């Protein structure tokens, strides 16, 4: 059963950058669409970006032009490069399958805090 491990979060000032990593427990991450999700306190988890098995990408409007999702098949890892970060990007970030996340595959997430 696939499991995901997220890393790379931290505290950054507005306008700063972070790169998040998502590694799957099995060498299959290139065979399905992977999504980066985030959940802010008091809000529902939302999809931020996704990358398909063929490499196509999609982003929510609020991060277009600032975030880039990519994948390294050899490392079984999906990345989320986040630039020009804003306070409203503050959330715990997770990765999982899209469009049907696997309930038991959610990792601990990685916290991103954007604050001066």
C-alpha positions as CSV (number, residue, x, y, z in Angstrom):
1,X,0.0,0.0,0.0
2,X,1.5,3.3,-1.1
3,X,2.4,5.9,1.5
4,X,3.5,9.4,1.0
5,X,6.1,11.4,2.9
6,X,6.2,15.2,2.6
7,X,9.1,17.5,3.5
8,X,10.6,20.9,2.8
9,X,8.3,23.2,4.7
10,X,9.3,26.0,7.0
11,X,9.0,29.6,8.0
12,X,9.6,32.1,5.2
13,X,9.0,35.8,4.8
14,X,6.4,37.1,2.2
15,X,8.0,37.0,-1.2
16,X,10.2,34.1,-0.3
17,X,10.5,30.6,-1.8
18,X,10.3,27.0,-0.7
19,X,10.5,23.7,-2.4
20,X,8.4,20.8,-1.1
21,X,9.1,17.2,-1.8
22,X,6.7,14.2,-1.8
23,X,8.2,10.7,-1.9
24,X,6.0,7.6,-2.4
25,X,6.8,4.4,-0.6
26,X,6.6,2.4,-3.8
27,X,8.1,3.1,-7.2
28,X,4.8,3.9,-8.8
29,X,4.5,7.7,-8.5
30,X,4.8,8.1,-12.3
31,X,1.9,5.8,-13.0
32,X,-0.9,8.1,-11.6
33,X,-1.8,11.7,-11.2
34,X,-0.3,13.1,-8.0
35,X,-1.7,16.2,-6.3
36,X,-0.4,18.6,-3.8
37,X,-3.1,19.6,-1.3
38,X,-3.0,22.1,1.5
39,X,-5.1,22.7,4.6
40,X,-5.1,25.9,6.6
41,X,-6.5,26.1,10.1
42,X,-10.3,26.1,10.1
43,X,-10.5,25.4,6.4
44,X,-11.1,22.3,4.2
45,X,-8.2,20.6,2.5
46,X,-7.9,21.9,-1.1
47,X,-6.0,20.7,-4.2
48,X,-3.2,23.2,-5.1
49,X,-1.6,21.6,-8.1
50,X,-1.5,18.2,-9.8
51,X,0.8,16.4,-12.3
52,X,-0.5,13.6,-14.5
53,X,1.3,10.4,-15.4
54,X,2.1,12.0,-18.8
55,X,3.5,15.1,-17.2
56,X,0.6,17.5,-17.7
57,X,0.1,20.0,-14.9
58,X,-2.7,22.0,-13.5
59,X,-2.9,24.7,-10.8
60,X,-5.6,26.6,-8.9
61,X,-5.8,30.2,-9.9
62,X,-4.4,31.6,-6.7
63,X,-1.0,29.9,-7.3
64,X,-0.7,30.1,-11.1
65,X,2.6,31.8,-12.1
66,X,4.0,31.3,-8.6
67,X,4.0,27.5,-8.0
68,X,5.5,24.8,-10.2
69,X,4.9,21.1,-9.8
70,X,7.4,18.6,-11.2
71,X,8.3,15.0,-10.9
72,X,11.6,13.0,-10.8
73,X,10.6,9.4,-11.7
74,X,14.0,8.0,-10.8
75,X,13.6,9.4,-7.3
76,X,9.9,8.5,-7.1
77,X,9.4,12.1,-5.9
78,X,7.1,15.0,-6.8
79,X,8.1,18.5,-6.0
80,X,6.3,21.8,-5.5
81,X,8.4,24.8,-6.1
82,X,6.7,27.8,-4.4
83,X,7.9,31.3,-5.2
84,X,6.5,34.7,-4.3
85,X,4.9,33.2,-1.2
86,X,2.1,35.1,0.5
87,X,0.7,34.9,4.0
88,X,-2.4,33.2,2.6
89,X,-0.3,30.3,1.4
90,X,0.3,29.4,5.1
91,X,-1.0,25.8,5.5
92,X,0.0,22.2,6.0
93,X,0.8,20.7,2.6
94,X,0.2,17.1,1.7
95,X,0.4,15.0,-1.4
96,X,-1.7,12.1,-2.5
97,X,-3.4,10.6,-5.6
98,X,-5.8,12.7,-7.6
99,X,-8.7,12.7,-8.1
100,X,-9.3,10.1,-5.5
101,X,-6.9,10.4,-2.6
102,X,-6.1,7.2,-0.8
103,X,-7.3,7.6,2.8
104,X,-4.6,5.6,4.5
105,X,-1.8,7.1,2.3
106,X,-2.0,10.6,3.7
107,X,1.4,11.5,5.3
108,X,2.1,13.9,8.2
109,X,2.3,16.8,5.8
110,X,4.8,19.6,5.9
111,X,4.0,23.0,7.5
112,X,4.5,26.2,5.4
113,X,4.3,29.4,7.3
114,X,4.6,32.7,5.5
115,X,5.0,35.6,7.9
116,X,7.2,38.6,8.5
